[in-house]
Amino acid sequence: MPDQKPTTVPLVPATTPGREEPSGPPGSRPPDGRGPGKAGWDWLATFPPGYFALVMATGIVSTATHLLGVPLVPGALFAVNLAAYPVLWVITLARLVRFPAAFFRDMGDHAAGPTFLAKVAATGVLGTQFALMTPYRGIALALWVLAALLWLVLTYALLAAVTLADPKPPIERALGGAWLLVVVSTESICVLGTAVADVTPRPDVVAFACLCAFLLGGLSYVILITLIAYRWLFHHMTAEALAPPYWINMGAAAITALAGASLTLYTRAHADGAVSPELLQVLPVLTAGAWAAATWWILPLAAAAVWRHAVRRLPLAYDPQHWSVVFPLGMYAAATATYAQAAGHDFLMPLARLFAWAALAAWLAAGAGLLLRWARHAPRLCGRALDRADAR
């Protein structure tokens, strides 16, 4: 049997696998076959469900720089998120209403489906910004509840859809770094929960839920990273297949370390009995293990990036997937700073500052690429709108 050519499994694919990008004149049928549509809405039909990675990346860079005392940057990035988060929800709901078949097809796809969990992580990251950077703890609590509800719905919907899918795609197409959003979304519940537990009527219950999320996320990481290591080691890998979402290999371990360190700091400050003394002894060990795993992944991922772009000469043009590089860099900075505080390892703080600045530089590069893309496409979209107005 001939080998199948591996394909990229992106965090935010430009088009849903198995579906051609829509084209054609105004009045042609949209991809989901709902009847006559307009070419100006084609971008909505194929809008990547994982674009909430932009909010994740922006939020964690803001949080990391806030923890390290960087002036101005945290507030500016917070303002960006306050605009980006509702806009992305409007686009998502508009896509659900106008192109429901395309929306649910993505949700049941092995490659695109996990990217829906970026909505959970983005909600958690934005809530953490509210908890740490504003006096509006009530908003942070509301976002924690929303993140938990989204996690319940989207996680079980994803697992049901991919489990019942028949036929299933080969592992080269089905498995990628985006699957680790299962871990990221779960741990984001713990991180935000520890920040809002003390404003709830039952902080002990919230703290226990955070502990469960931390342990479940860690278990999920072990399972998924084992499968990804199998994919890397025993299946053919091309430069295209080593896509930016594999940086979540590091980011998922980093947010697990952040969750463990946050839980450690919370339990030291609140003797509510939510975490047993036995677990309190194990928690620092698990946190250190997660931080070590995140640190280990940095060199292989950096080497893979150099190989893709310097050796294989893949272009560095803007791609929405690049936000999945920014997020792990910022998360590693925040996790290292928090872990250093929890463990008393002050010698790690320079490392946290280094990665915070690296994450900010990566955010600026990705943001500039996004603005340039908008600038190139805006005249075309305006032209389409004027053509439709003239046609009326």
C-alpha positions, 0 to 999 in steps of 0.5 A: 500500500503506498504511503499517504502524504501527510498534511498539516493539522492547523490550529486555525485552518484557512479552510476546513479540511475536505472543503474547497474555499468558496468562490464565484460571483455574487448570488452563487450558492454558499458552501453549506447549500442554504440557497443563494448567497453573496460572495462578500460573505464567503470569508464568514463561511470559512472563518477559522473556529480557532481564531480565538487564539488571538485573544488567548495570545493577547491575554497571556502576554498582557498577564505575563507583563503585568506579573513582571511589572512592565508598564503600559503594555498590560493595559494596552493589550487588555484594551485590545482583548476587550475589543477582539473578544466580543467581535470574535463572538459576533463573527462566530454566532453570525457564522452559526446562523448563516452557515450552520452546516459549515459550522457543525462540519468543522466541529466534527472534524478531527483537525478543526474540531479541537480548535473550538476549545480556543473559545474556552481558553480565551474566556478563561484568559480574559477572565484572568485579566479582569481578576488580576488587573481590575477591581471587577472581580464579579466580571471575572467570576461570570467569565469563569462560569461561562468558561466552565459551561463552554468547556462542558458543552464543547469538550463532550461535543467534540469527543462525541463527534470524533468518536462517532465519525466514520470513516476516520482520517489517518493519524497524519491528518487527524492529530496535531498540536491543536488537540492539546487545546483540550489540556489548555482549556481545562487548565484555564478553568483552574487558573481563573478559578483560583483567582475568583474562588474567594469572591464566591459563597463556597470558595472551598468548592471552587478550589476543589473544582480547580484541583480536579481541573488541574489533575484532569488537564495533567492526565490529558496532557500525558495521553495526548503528548504520548500520541503526538510523540508517536506521530513525530517519531514513527510517521513521516514529518514534512516541513508543512506538517510541523505547523506552528500549533505544535508549539502548544506542546510547550504551551499546554505544559506551561499552563499546567505549571501555571495552574499548579503554581496558582493552586499552590499559592491559593491553598497556602493563603486559604486554609479551607480544606479543599486540598488535602494535606497529602495532595498539598505535598504532591502538588509542588512535585506535579507543578515542577514536572509540568514546568520541566516538560514545558522547558524541555520542549522549547529547544526541539520546537525552536529547532523545528521552526529554524528547519522549516523556514531557514532550511526548507524555506517555507515563507514567514508570511502572516498566518492565523496559526502564528498566534499559536506560537505567541500564546505558548511564549507568553504562557511560559513567561507567566508560568515561570514567574508564578512557579518561581514565586510558589517555589521560592526560586527567584533565580527563574525570574530573569528567564520569565522576563526574557520570555515575556519580551520574546512573547511581546515581540512575537505578538507585535510581529503577528499583529503587524501581519494581521493589520497588513492582511486587513489593509490588502483585503479591505479595498477588495471587500469595499469594492464588493460592497459598492458593486452590490449597492450599484446592482440594487 
